[in-house]
Every structure is written in structure tokens, then in C-alpha cells.
Amino acid sequence: MYINFWYPIVLCKDLGALPQKVRILSHDFVVFRDEQGTPAVLSDTCGHRGASLSAGKCKEDGTIQCPYHGWRYNTKGVCTLIPSIGKTTKPPPRARVDSYPVQEKHGIVFAFLGDLPEAERPPIMPIPEAEDPQWRPTLLTFDVNYYYERSIENGLDPAHNEYVHPTHGHSGEREDTYIMTDLRPHQNNIWGNGFLSSFDAPPIRSRFWKLFRKPGGKMEAGSGTYGPNHMWTYINFNAKTGIHQFMFEAPIDEHNTRIFLLCYRNLGFFRIDRAGFLGKIFKPFLNRLIDKKIDQRNMVIAMQDVKVINNLKPTLTPPLRTRELMMPADRVIHEYRDKLLSFEERGWRIDLPALRKAHETGDVIYAIPSPERRQLNTWVLENVPLIAKSEA
């Protein structure tokens, strides 16, 4: 797991007047909205006696109140009131918790969990489709009981589709022609790598999907990453129509992951405007119907992956590549691991063995460092232990 990237926290529509606890990177955070409705994400541990701020209350002045002794923290993580010393006494400088940069984008509240200044932060994965009215999105979230790297690497694996997803291939019936070596590099940059590949279109078994493409012919598909936890997948039925998926993954801990799946499409009844007056009347209903079908199909496919990944051994990514026999189709998985290594060399990788030890003893609690830690030294909680930065 890595600091200094944007992580999805909660769906915008699910964040109301009450504070919520969210666990990411094996740390707890509180997310809430201030009096203006602007979301804030803070470390969940009060610096006084270690109470959970998410169990407290949002107050009318835009602060969150600790449930134990009533300390109030504003959206910057600064304590503004300690009732036991009176309203006229200013809280000491160490009365603060980490506050993280936040963006509401694509229907998701994102937080930057790290200490980089704004000019140096990796961006949220770009999505050009979000600016194009010809593309229509759906958004859903679900939890899986495995490490996020296993999930990302599954998405980068083109060879599994033939055997895991009946609707994606020929179910192993054409083993002599199922070759995955033509992986064309796509959207390679400092934060990630990806590929596109052309292949024979699989049979259409659903009457619903026959509305979107003709049987036979060629299709194009591929995936890539952006940072350690953002991934795109393109399924292009032809040069003009397709489904483009964007996954934002939140590693809850080493064994659990929350996935936010944003799915754009430029096909189906979304272009029913041409059908005249009746088309305009029925367009919202038909769009919602297809939205539901898309989400249902995405969850069916996701559960097919879950069934396999839940039984992978070891449960975490092997520390040595010689512990797996990789093939040419696994090239982008290797490239993803190379990117992770580059993030580790920057000093951004969490030292999981040290963190596990702290959790086992129960007498130390850490915090993911926020940008303010580069300016101030007045903190109660220690920084989460990190793998030492490479000196090369």
C-alpha cells in the first residue's frame, strides 16, 4: 500500500449530515460535510485520548465534535474548542489531527492520502468521456475480500477472460486459436501502463446485448493503470461504440478492498433523440433501464472474478517474480509491478510488517501524513512507517 495518491472515500450521494468512518490503507478516517456542504476528510483518532471522531457529531459551526470530551475540530484538522479549559482559552498547537485534500469528482469523494504539496501530487485518473455528452455513466461500489493488487492485476490480465467470463470469450472451446501476445501499448505514462488488443468477437448469448452489436467480426479491448489503485478498461465493439470502465480502488487493509466502478457507454438508447417527440418522452425511462442492465451485468462479471481471486495463493502478491511462471500475456502485470517499485523508491510504500506489529501490540496508533506535516512539527500521532526511500 502506498501514500501520496488519491483514494475514493465515499459516493457523494451517500455523504449527508452525519459523519462516517472509512478505513483505507489500514487506517481509519472520518468524512463529513461542513456547514456549506463541502466534504472534509480527517484522521479519525482524537489527539486527546484516542476516541473515534466519526462517532461524534457535526456541529453548526462546521466542526466535528469528539464524542469523549467534546473537543471540536474544523475541516483543517485544527482543534477550535476544548470545553474543559473554557471557550476563551485557545487550544494548544498540538491539538490537531491530519486533514487531507479532497475533491468531489465523477460522483465520488476523493481524498489525497499523503503529504506531497499540491504541485507535486499525481492527479486523479483522467476521464475524457466525462466531458463528452455522447457518453453516459453509471456508478456503483462493492467490497471484495482480497488485496487490491490482486484485483488490479486481474484487470490487467487478458488471458483469463476466455475461462472466467463466459460472455467475454469462447469458454475455452477454441484453445488452438486463443493466443494473447499482440498487446499494443496504450496510454503509457509516468503513472501507469496499459494495452489494447484485437480479437474475434465472442458469441452473443443475450437478446439484450444483440441490440448493441452484430454477431461476429473483431473487437478491441484492453486495460491499464494510473497510480497503484486506478484502472481503466476499454471494450470497443467497433470504431464508434463501446464501453469504457474506470475503477478506483480503496485498499481497506491487506485482505479487503472497496471498489468504485464508473462505467461509461456511448451506445444503446442514449441516442434516442432522433426518434422524435415520443423518443424524448421515453428517453429517461429507457436510459434508466439500460443503466440498470449495465450495472447488473457488471456485478455478474465482477462476481465471476471474485470466485477465482478468493482462492488465489498466496493471498498477497508474491515478493519474488520467480514464484510465478509468467507468460507474454502477463507483460502489463510486470509493468504494473515495475511502477509500484518506482513508487516504493520514492519512499511512498507503507511498511506493512511494521504496521502489523503495531496493530498486534495495540499500544501504538499511526497516521497517514498530511501535507501540513511538512510545515508543522506539532503532532500527537506518529507518521505511518514507510519503506526507506531509495538513495539511487
Secondary structure as UniProt FT lines:
FT   STRAND          5..11
FT   HELIX           12..14
FT   STRAND          20..24
FT   TURN            25..26
FT   STRAND          27..33
FT   TURN            35..36
FT   STRAND          39..43
FT   TURN            47..49
FT   HELIX           53..55
FT   STRAND          57..58
FT   TURN            60..61
FT   STRAND          64..65
FT   TURN            67..69
FT   STRAND          72..73
FT   TURN            75..76
FT   STRAND          78..81
FT   HELIX           83..85
FT   TURN            87..88
FT   TURN            93..94
FT   STRAND          99..100
FT   STRAND          102..105
FT   TURN            106..107
FT   STRAND          108..113
FT   HELIX           118..120
FT   HELIX           128..131
FT   TURN            133..134
FT   STRAND          136..144
FT   HELIX           148..155
FT   HELIX           158..160
FT   HELIX           161..164
FT   TURN            166..168
FT   TURN            171..177
FT   STRAND          184..185
FT   TURN            190..191
FT   STRAND          194..200
FT   TURN            207..208
FT   HELIX           209..211
FT   STRAND          218..226
FT   TURN            227..229
FT   STRAND          230..236
FT   STRAND          242..251
FT   STRAND          257..265
FT   HELIX           268..275
FT   HELIX           276..309
FT   TURN            310..311
FT   HELIX           321..323
FT   HELIX           328..330
FT   HELIX           331..345
FT   TURN            346..347
FT   STRAND          349..350
FT   HELIX           352..361
FT   STRAND          366..367
FT   HELIX           371..374
FT   STRAND          382..383
//
